[in-house]
Amino acid sequence: MQQLEQDIKELIISSLALEDVSPQDIDPTAPLFVEGLGLDSIDALELGLALQKRYGVTLSADSEETRRHFSSVRALAAFVQGAAAKA
């Protein structure tokens, strides 16, 4: 799962054009929104699309479950891994 977390960090940086951030700067357990990376709802939409394209996962736009998946890099990695296991 560590490699998947690394891939997701790189996806976040590239899809959101975070110029001054490297994968090492992103704590896998830190919040992605508000604190931590400080992402906003537009970033969430862009990241959701990038995850759908790269991993084929489906996310519902405004569900509590989706908010949990987007809480950290580690949570996103667990979601992607779980979705891949179901496929």
Phi and psi in radians as a Rosetta constraint file:
Dihedral C 1 N 2 CA 2 C 2 CIRCULARHARMONIC -1.081 0.35
Dihedral N 2 CA 2 C 2 N 3 CIRCULARHARMONIC -0.689 0.35
Dihedral C 2 N 3 CA 3 C 3 CIRCULARHARMONIC -1.150 0.35
Dihedral N 3 CA 3 C 3 N 4 CIRCULARHARMONIC -0.687 0.35
Dihedral C 3 N 4 CA 4 C 4 CIRCULARHARMONIC -1.107 0.35
Dihedral N 4 CA 4 C 4 N 5 CIRCULARHARMONIC -0.724 0.35
Dihedral C 4 N 5 CA 5 C 5 CIRCULARHARMONIC -1.055 0.35
Dihedral N 5 CA 5 C 5 N 6 CIRCULARHARMONIC -0.744 0.35
Dihedral C 5 N 6 CA 6 C 6 CIRCULARHARMONIC -1.082 0.35
Dihedral N 6 CA 6 C 6 N 7 CIRCULARHARMONIC -0.765 0.35
Dihedral C 6 N 7 CA 7 C 7 CIRCULARHARMONIC -1.081 0.35
Dihedral N 7 CA 7 C 7 N 8 CIRCULARHARMONIC -0.715 0.35
Dihedral C 7 N 8 CA 8 C 8 CIRCULARHARMONIC -1.186 0.35
Dihedral N 8 CA 8 C 8 N 9 CIRCULARHARMONIC -0.686 0.35
Dihedral C 8 N 9 CA 9 C 9 CIRCULARHARMONIC -1.020 0.35
Dihedral N 9 CA 9 C 9 N 10 CIRCULARHARMONIC -0.796 0.35
Dihedral C 9 N 10 CA 10 C 10 CIRCULARHARMONIC -1.132 0.35
Dihedral N 10 CA 10 C 10 N 11 CIRCULARHARMONIC -0.660 0.35
Dihedral C 10 N 11 CA 11 C 11 CIRCULARHARMONIC -1.116 0.35
Dihedral N 11 CA 11 C 11 N 12 CIRCULARHARMONIC -0.745 0.35
Dihedral C 11 N 12 CA 12 C 12 CIRCULARHARMONIC -1.040 0.35
Dihedral N 12 CA 12 C 12 N 13 CIRCULARHARMONIC -0.841 0.35
Dihedral C 12 N 13 CA 13 C 13 CIRCULARHARMONIC -1.104 0.35
Dihedral N 13 CA 13 C 13 N 14 CIRCULARHARMONIC -0.799 0.35
Dihedral C 13 N 14 CA 14 C 14 CIRCULARHARMONIC -1.286 0.35
Dihedral N 14 CA 14 C 14 N 15 CIRCULARHARMONIC -0.741 0.35
Dihedral C 14 N 15 CA 15 C 15 CIRCULARHARMONIC -1.264 0.35
Dihedral N 15 CA 15 C 15 N 16 CIRCULARHARMONIC -0.462 0.35
Dihedral C 15 N 16 CA 16 C 16 CIRCULARHARMONIC -1.823 0.35
Dihedral N 16 CA 16 C 16 N 17 CIRCULARHARMONIC 0.081 0.35
Dihedral C 16 N 17 CA 17 C 17 CIRCULARHARMONIC 0.893 0.35
Dihedral N 17 CA 17 C 17 N 18 CIRCULARHARMONIC 0.882 0.35
Dihedral C 17 N 18 CA 18 C 18 CIRCULARHARMONIC -1.472 0.35
Dihedral N 18 CA 18 C 18 N 19 CIRCULARHARMONIC 1.663 0.35
Dihedral C 18 N 19 CA 19 C 19 CIRCULARHARMONIC -1.234 0.35
Dihedral N 19 CA 19 C 19 N 20 CIRCULARHARMONIC -0.631 0.35
Dihedral C 19 N 20 CA 20 C 20 CIRCULARHARMONIC -1.753 0.35
Dihedral N 20 CA 20 C 20 N 21 CIRCULARHARMONIC 0.412 0.35
Dihedral C 20 N 21 CA 21 C 21 CIRCULARHARMONIC -2.178 0.35
Dihedral N 21 CA 21 C 21 N 22 CIRCULARHARMONIC 2.346 0.35
Dihedral C 21 N 22 CA 22 C 22 CIRCULARHARMONIC -1.952 0.35
Dihedral N 22 CA 22 C 22 N 23 CIRCULARHARMONIC 2.829 0.35
Dihedral C 22 N 23 CA 23 C 23 CIRCULARHARMONIC -0.974 0.35
Dihedral N 23 CA 23 C 23 N 24 CIRCULARHARMONIC -0.593 0.35
Dihedral C 23 N 24 CA 24 C 24 CIRCULARHARMONIC -1.179 0.35
Dihedral N 24 CA 24 C 24 N 25 CIRCULARHARMONIC -0.398 0.35
Dihedral C 24 N 25 CA 25 C 25 CIRCULARHARMONIC -1.312 0.35
Dihedral N 25 CA 25 C 25 N 26 CIRCULARHARMONIC -0.287 0.35
Dihedral C 25 N 26 CA 26 C 26 CIRCULARHARMONIC -1.701 0.35
Dihedral N 26 CA 26 C 26 N 27 CIRCULARHARMONIC 2.005 0.35
Dihedral C 26 N 27 CA 27 C 27 CIRCULARHARMONIC -1.315 0.35
Dihedral N 27 CA 27 C 27 N 28 CIRCULARHARMONIC 2.179 0.35
Dihedral C 27 N 28 CA 28 C 28 CIRCULARHARMONIC -1.105 0.35
Dihedral N 28 CA 28 C 28 N 29 CIRCULARHARMONIC -0.318 0.35
Dihedral C 28 N 29 CA 29 C 29 CIRCULARHARMONIC -1.821 0.35
Dihedral N 29 CA 29 C 29 N 30 CIRCULARHARMONIC -0.076 0.35
Dihedral C 29 N 30 CA 30 C 30 CIRCULARHARMONIC -1.313 0.35
Dihedral N 30 CA 30 C 30 N 31 CIRCULARHARMONIC 2.613 0.35
Dihedral C 30 N 31 CA 31 C 31 CIRCULARHARMONIC -1.082 0.35
Dihedral N 31 CA 31 C 31 N 32 CIRCULARHARMONIC 2.523 0.35
Dihedral C 31 N 32 CA 32 C 32 CIRCULARHARMONIC -1.517 0.35
Dihedral N 32 CA 32 C 32 N 33 CIRCULARHARMONIC -0.466 0.35
Dihedral C 32 N 33 CA 33 C 33 CIRCULARHARMONIC -1.971 0.35
Dihedral N 33 CA 33 C 33 N 34 CIRCULARHARMONIC 2.682 0.35
Dihedral C 33 N 34 CA 34 C 34 CIRCULARHARMONIC 1.077 0.35
Dihedral N 34 CA 34 C 34 N 35 CIRCULARHARMONIC -1.574 0.35
Dihedral C 34 N 35 CA 35 C 35 CIRCULARHARMONIC -1.341 0.35
Dihedral N 35 CA 35 C 35 N 36 CIRCULARHARMONIC -2.940 0.35
Dihedral C 35 N 36 CA 36 C 36 CIRCULARHARMONIC 1.089 0.35
Dihedral N 36 CA 36 C 36 N 37 CIRCULARHARMONIC -2.124 0.35
Dihedral C 36 N 37 CA 37 C 37 CIRCULARHARMONIC -1.291 0.35
Dihedral N 37 CA 37 C 37 N 38 CIRCULARHARMONIC -0.349 0.35
Dihedral C 37 N 38 CA 38 C 38 CIRCULARHARMONIC 1.257 0.35
Dihedral N 38 CA 38 C 38 N 39 CIRCULARHARMONIC 0.563 0.35
Dihedral C 38 N 39 CA 39 C 39 CIRCULARHARMONIC -1.240 0.35
Dihedral N 39 CA 39 C 39 N 40 CIRCULARHARMONIC 2.789 0.35
Dihedral C 39 N 40 CA 40 C 40 CIRCULARHARMONIC -2.110 0.35
Dihedral N 40 CA 40 C 40 N 41 CIRCULARHARMONIC -3.023 0.35
Dihedral C 40 N 41 CA 41 C 41 CIRCULARHARMONIC -1.157 0.35
Dihedral N 41 CA 41 C 41 N 42 CIRCULARHARMONIC -0.595 0.35
Dihedral C 41 N 42 CA 42 C 42 CIRCULARHARMONIC -1.136 0.35
Dihedral N 42 CA 42 C 42 N 43 CIRCULARHARMONIC -0.741 0.35
Dihedral C 42 N 43 CA 43 C 43 CIRCULARHARMONIC -1.043 0.35
Dihedral N 43 CA 43 C 43 N 44 CIRCULARHARMONIC -0.690 0.35
Dihedral C 43 N 44 CA 44 C 44 CIRCULARHARMONIC -1.073 0.35
Dihedral N 44 CA 44 C 44 N 45 CIRCULARHARMONIC -0.739 0.35
Dihedral C 44 N 45 CA 45 C 45 CIRCULARHARMONIC -1.106 0.35
Dihedral N 45 CA 45 C 45 N 46 CIRCULARHARMONIC -0.814 0.35
Dihedral C 45 N 46 CA 46 C 46 CIRCULARHARMONIC -1.104 0.35
Dihedral N 46 CA 46 C 46 N 47 CIRCULARHARMONIC -0.744 0.35
Dihedral C 46 N 47 CA 47 C 47 CIRCULARHARMONIC -1.165 0.35
Dihedral N 47 CA 47 C 47 N 48 CIRCULARHARMONIC -0.690 0.35
Dihedral C 47 N 48 CA 48 C 48 CIRCULARHARMONIC -1.038 0.35
Dihedral N 48 CA 48 C 48 N 49 CIRCULARHARMONIC -0.759 0.35
Dihedral C 48 N 49 CA 49 C 49 CIRCULARHARMONIC -1.114 0.35
Dihedral N 49 CA 49 C 49 N 50 CIRCULARHARMONIC -0.732 0.35
Dihedral C 49 N 50 CA 50 C 50 CIRCULARHARMONIC -1.108 0.35
Dihedral N 50 CA 50 C 50 N 51 CIRCULARHARMONIC -0.709 0.35
Dihedral C 50 N 51 CA 51 C 51 CIRCULARHARMONIC -1.141 0.35
Dihedral N 51 CA 51 C 51 N 52 CIRCULARHARMONIC -0.693 0.35
Dihedral C 51 N 52 CA 52 C 52 CIRCULARHARMONIC -1.100 0.35
Dihedral N 52 CA 52 C 52 N 53 CIRCULARHARMONIC -0.763 0.35
Dihedral C 52 N 53 CA 53 C 53 CIRCULARHARMONIC -1.152 0.35
Dihedral N 53 CA 53 C 53 N 54 CIRCULARHARMONIC -0.807 0.35
Dihedral C 53 N 54 CA 54 C 54 CIRCULARHARMONIC -1.295 0.35
Dihedral N 54 CA 54 C 54 N 55 CIRCULARHARMONIC -0.759 0.35
Dihedral C 54 N 55 CA 55 C 55 CIRCULARHARMONIC -1.970 0.35
Dihedral N 55 CA 55 C 55 N 56 CIRCULARHARMONIC -0.113 0.35
Dihedral C 55 N 56 CA 56 C 56 CIRCULARHARMONIC 1.238 0.35
Dihedral N 56 CA 56 C 56 N 57 CIRCULARHARMONIC 0.359 0.35
Dihedral C 56 N 57 CA 57 C 57 CIRCULARHARMONIC -1.452 0.35
Dihedral N 57 CA 57 C 57 N 58 CIRCULARHARMONIC 2.680 0.35
Dihedral C 57 N 58 CA 58 C 58 CIRCULARHARMONIC -1.996 0.35
Dihedral N 58 CA 58 C 58 N 59 CIRCULARHARMONIC 2.390 0.35
Dihedral C 58 N 59 CA 59 C 59 CIRCULARHARMONIC -2.217 0.35
Dihedral N 59 CA 59 C 59 N 60 CIRCULARHARMONIC 2.367 0.35
Dihedral C 59 N 60 CA 60 C 60 CIRCULARHARMONIC -1.457 0.35
Dihedral N 60 CA 60 C 60 N 61 CIRCULARHARMONIC 2.470 0.35
Dihedral C 60 N 61 CA 61 C 61 CIRCULARHARMONIC -1.021 0.35
Dihedral N 61 CA 61 C 61 N 62 CIRCULARHARMONIC -0.816 0.35
Dihedral C 61 N 62 CA 62 C 62 CIRCULARHARMONIC -2.363 0.35
Dihedral N 62 CA 62 C 62 N 63 CIRCULARHARMONIC 0.897 0.35
Dihedral C 62 N 63 CA 63 C 63 CIRCULARHARMONIC -1.829 0.35
Dihedral N 63 CA 63 C 63 N 64 CIRCULARHARMONIC 2.737 0.35
Dihedral C 63 N 64 CA 64 C 64 CIRCULARHARMONIC -1.098 0.35
Dihedral N 64 CA 64 C 64 N 65 CIRCULARHARMONIC -0.633 0.35
Dihedral C 64 N 65 CA 65 C 65 CIRCULARHARMONIC -1.091 0.35
Dihedral N 65 CA 65 C 65 N 66 CIRCULARHARMONIC -0.751 0.35
Dihedral C 65 N 66 CA 66 C 66 CIRCULARHARMONIC -1.100 0.35
Dihedral N 66 CA 66 C 66 N 67 CIRCULARHARMONIC -0.709 0.35
Dihedral C 66 N 67 CA 67 C 67 CIRCULARHARMONIC -1.041 0.35
Dihedral N 67 CA 67 C 67 N 68 CIRCULARHARMONIC -0.683 0.35
Dihedral C 67 N 68 CA 68 C 68 CIRCULARHARMONIC -1.128 0.35
Dihedral N 68 CA 68 C 68 N 69 CIRCULARHARMONIC -0.739 0.35
Dihedral C 68 N 69 CA 69 C 69 CIRCULARHARMONIC -1.075 0.35
Dihedral N 69 CA 69 C 69 N 70 CIRCULARHARMONIC -0.605 0.35
Dihedral C 69 N 70 CA 70 C 70 CIRCULARHARMONIC -1.561 0.35
Dihedral N 70 CA 70 C 70 N 71 CIRCULARHARMONIC 0.198 0.35
Dihedral C 70 N 71 CA 71 C 71 CIRCULARHARMONIC -1.231 0.35
Dihedral N 71 CA 71 C 71 N 72 CIRCULARHARMONIC -0.533 0.35
Dihedral C 71 N 72 CA 72 C 72 CIRCULARHARMONIC -2.791 0.35
Dihedral N 72 CA 72 C 72 N 73 CIRCULARHARMONIC 2.959 0.35
Dihedral C 72 N 73 CA 73 C 73 CIRCULARHARMONIC -1.071 0.35
Dihedral N 73 CA 73 C 73 N 74 CIRCULARHARMONIC -0.720 0.35
Dihedral C 73 N 74 CA 74 C 74 CIRCULARHARMONIC -1.097 0.35
Dihedral N 74 CA 74 C 74 N 75 CIRCULARHARMONIC -0.713 0.35
Dihedral C 74 N 75 CA 75 C 75 CIRCULARHARMONIC -1.147 0.35
Dihedral N 75 CA 75 C 75 N 76 CIRCULARHARMONIC -0.699 0.35
Dihedral C 75 N 76 CA 76 C 76 CIRCULARHARMONIC -1.112 0.35
Dihedral N 76 CA 76 C 76 N 77 CIRCULARHARMONIC -0.744 0.35
Dihedral C 76 N 77 CA 77 C 77 CIRCULARHARMONIC -1.085 0.35
Dihedral N 77 CA 77 C 77 N 78 CIRCULARHARMONIC -0.733 0.35
Dihedral C 77 N 78 CA 78 C 78 CIRCULARHARMONIC -1.112 0.35
Dihedral N 78 CA 78 C 78 N 79 CIRCULARHARMONIC -0.704 0.35
Dihedral C 78 N 79 CA 79 C 79 CIRCULARHARMONIC -1.104 0.35
Dihedral N 79 CA 79 C 79 N 80 CIRCULARHARMONIC -0.836 0.35
Dihedral C 79 N 80 CA 80 C 80 CIRCULARHARMONIC -1.093 0.35
Dihedral N 80 CA 80 C 80 N 81 CIRCULARHARMONIC -0.764 0.35
Dihedral C 80 N 81 CA 81 C 81 CIRCULARHARMONIC -1.098 0.35
Dihedral N 81 CA 81 C 81 N 82 CIRCULARHARMONIC -0.726 0.35
Dihedral C 81 N 82 CA 82 C 82 CIRCULARHARMONIC -1.156 0.35
Dihedral N 82 CA 82 C 82 N 83 CIRCULARHARMONIC -0.685 0.35
Dihedral C 82 N 83 CA 83 C 83 CIRCULARHARMONIC -1.155 0.35
Dihedral N 83 CA 83 C 83 N 84 CIRCULARHARMONIC -0.652 0.35
Dihedral C 83 N 84 CA 84 C 84 CIRCULARHARMONIC -1.180 0.35
Dihedral N 84 CA 84 C 84 N 85 CIRCULARHARMONIC -0.624 0.35
Dihedral C 84 N 85 CA 85 C 85 CIRCULARHARMONIC -1.175 0.35
Dihedral N 85 CA 85 C 85 N 86 CIRCULARHARMONIC -0.555 0.35
Dihedral C 85 N 86 CA 86 C 86 CIRCULARHARMONIC -1.338 0.35
Dihedral N 86 CA 86 C 86 N 87 CIRCULARHARMONIC -0.438 0.35
